[in-house]
């Protein structure tokens, strides 16, 4: 089983890192291509495309301009935000991190698909951005590449199963592009009968952490997830959509 989560807009390039060698992203050259194209957009265009403030547009224009020489950091320790608050990667021990390297993936608008230890440079480029080199949307530019790579990694891992903990925006990069042989299980987190985005994001990270800490490779065993008071709701779940309620 491979669990897939979204990246985050907030980044952390200051906190201490574990003493583990970083790995190279599979789509490193594609990231360079996208960053070089985005560097030509300018602050005003970035502000409009990303719907961000002038200050954030300036920051990200500088990031794209200096991308080739920017510092690198393992992805799982570079992303911050709600999902990564639930993941709490900084408190994982080495065996858990190494298990995550084989069983956790982060979707990315710039890097396509990242492993936890893949070295990434700071950026902001959401998968839903209606821009790509040559025109069109970012998901169109990526085409089948992300899905094809995900299939390769799932087949190499051996389970044939993806636990989808990503947002719809990011899962759209793979949705409809996977063969029927790949089992995909989406997870829905509820507060009673209500969906609360903030809590759901944190719960996605907490479920990824639970999988990593317990080194769960049996997909059905993930129904035992019980962090932060969540419990599997069998009556509200199907074979492809699992609901957890607290």
HUWOFEN-V8749 format. One record per residue. N is the residue number from 1. RES is the residue in one small letter. SS is DSSP state (a for helix, b for strand, c for the rest). OMEGA is omega in whole degrees, -180 to 180 (* if undefined). NEAR is the number of other C-alpha atoms within 12 Angstrom. Layout:
N:RES:SS:OMEGA:NEAR
N:RES:SS:OMEGA:NEAR
This chain:
1:x:c:173:38
2:x:b:176:43
3:x:b:-178:51
4:x:b:177:48
5:x:b:177:46
6:x:c:172:43
7:x:c:179:46
8:x:c:177:35
9:x:c:180:25
10:x:c:-177:21
11:x:b:178:26
12:x:c:178:28
13:x:c:-177:23
14:x:c:-171:14
15:x:c:-179:16
16:x:c:-179:15
17:x:c:173:25
18:x:c:-178:23
19:x:c:180:13
20:x:c:-178:20
21:x:c:176:18
22:x:c:178:25
23:x:b:-178:22
24:x:c:177:23
25:x:c:180:32
26:x:c:-178:28
27:x:c:-179:27
28:x:a:-179:25
29:x:a:176:17
30:x:a:178:25
31:x:a:178:35
32:x:a:179:29
33:x:a:-180:23
34:x:a:-179:33
35:x:a:179:34
36:x:a:178:25
37:x:a:180:24
38:x:a:179:36
39:x:c:-179:30
40:x:c:-174:22
41:x:c:-178:26
42:x:a:-174:23
43:x:a:-177:27
44:x:a:-180:22
45:x:a:178:23
46:x:a:179:33
47:x:a:-180:24
48:x:a:-178:18
49:x:a:-174:27
50:x:a:-178:27
51:x:c:-179:20
52:x:c:-178:22
53:x:c:176:17
54:x:a:180:19
55:x:a:178:15
56:x:a:177:22
57:x:a:178:28
58:x:a:180:23
59:x:a:-176:24
60:x:a:172:34
61:x:a:178:32
62:x:a:178:27
63:x:a:179:29
64:x:a:-179:33
65:x:a:-176:25
66:x:c:-170:21
67:x:a:-174:29
68:x:a:-178:23
69:x:a:-177:15
70:x:c:178:19
71:x:c:179:18
72:x:b:-179:30
73:x:b:178:33
74:x:b:-170:36
75:x:a:-176:43
76:x:a:-180:47
77:x:a:179:41
78:x:a:-180:37
79:x:b:172:43
80:x:c:-179:29
81:x:c:-170:26
82:x:a:-180:26
83:x:a:-175:35
84:x:a:168:37
85:x:a:177:30
86:x:a:-179:28
87:x:a:179:38
88:x:c:-175:30
89:x:a:-176:38
90:x:a:-179:27
91:x:a:178:22
92:x:c:177:26
93:x:c:-174:21
94:x:a:178:20
95:x:a:179:17
96:x:a:179:28
97:x:a:180:37
98:x:a:174:26
99:x:a:178:30
100:x:a:-180:39
101:x:a:180:33
102:x:a:-170:32
103:x:a:180:41
104:x:b:178:49
105:x:b:177:44
106:x:b:174:47
107:x:b:-175:45
108:x:b:176:47
109:x:c:-177:40
110:x:c:-175:46
111:x:c:178:40
112:x:b:-178:44
113:x:b:-176:44
114:x:b:167:45
115:x:b:-177:42
116:x:c:-177:44
117:x:c:178:37
118:x:b:-178:34
119:x:b:179:31
120:x:b:176:43
121:x:b:-178:34
122:x:c:-179:40
123:x:c:167:43
124:x:c:179:40
125:x:c:-177:41
126:x:c:-179:35
127:x:c:-179:39
128:x:c:-179:29
129:x:c:-180:31
130:x:c:179:24
131:x:c:172:28
132:x:c:175:31
133:x:c:-179:26
134:x:c:179:14
135:x:c:180:13
136:x:c:-179:15
137:x:c:-179:22
138:x:a:178:33
139:x:a:176:34
140:x:a:180:24
141:x:a:179:27
142:x:a:178:36
143:x:c:-178:24
144:x:c:-171:22
145:x:a:-179:24
146:x:a:-180:39
147:x:a:-180:29
148:x:a:179:24
149:x:a:178:28
150:x:a:177:41
151:x:a:178:32
152:x:a:-177:23
153:x:a:178:30
154:x:a:179:31
155:x:a:177:23
156:x:a:179:16
157:x:a:169:23
158:x:c:-175:20
159:x:c:-176:26
160:x:c:-174:28
161:x:b:174:34
162:x:b:172:43
163:x:b:-173:41
164:x:b:177:38
165:x:c:-178:41
166:x:c:174:40
167:x:c:180:33
168:x:a:180:22
169:x:a:-177:23
170:x:a:179:34
171:x:a:179:38
172:x:c:179:30
173:x:c:-180:39
174:x:c:-175:35
175:x:c:179:28
176:x:c:-178:16
177:x:c:-178:24
178:x:c:179:28
179:x:c:-179:21
180:x:c:-179:12
181:x:c:179:14
182:x:c:177:29
183:x:b:179:25
184:x:b:177:35
185:x:b:175:30
186:x:b:-178:30
187:x:b:-179:39
188:x:b:180:38
189:x:b:-178:39
190:x:b:171:28
191:x:b:-168:22
192:x:c:177:18
193:x:c:-173:14
194:x:b:170:16
195:x:c:179:19
196:x:c:-171:17
197:x:a:-178:17
198:x:a:-179:21
199:x:a:-180:28
200:x:a:179:32
201:x:a:180:33
202:x:a:-180:33
203:x:a:177:41
204:x:a:177:44
205:x:a:180:44
206:x:a:178:33
207:x:a:176:46
208:x:a:179:50
209:x:a:180:41
210:x:a:177:33
211:x:a:-177:38
212:x:a:-178:36
213:x:a:-178:29
214:x:c:-179:22
215:x:c:-177:29
216:x:c:175:29
217:x:c:176:29
218:x:c:-175:22
219:x:a:-176:29
220:x:a:178:20
221:x:a:178:18
222:x:a:175:34
223:x:a:178:29
224:x:a:179:23
225:x:c:-176:34
226:x:c:180:23
227:x:a:175:27
228:x:a:175:22
229:x:a:179:19
230:x:c:176:27
231:x:b:-180:27
232:x:b:178:28
233:x:c:-175:25
234:x:c:-177:15
235:x:c:-178:13
236:x:c:-176:20
237:x:c:173:20
238:x:c:-180:18
239:x:c:-177:18
240:x:c:177:20
241:x:b:179:24
242:x:b:177:30
243:x:b:175:35
244:x:b:-173:37
245:x:b:169:31
246:x:c:*:24
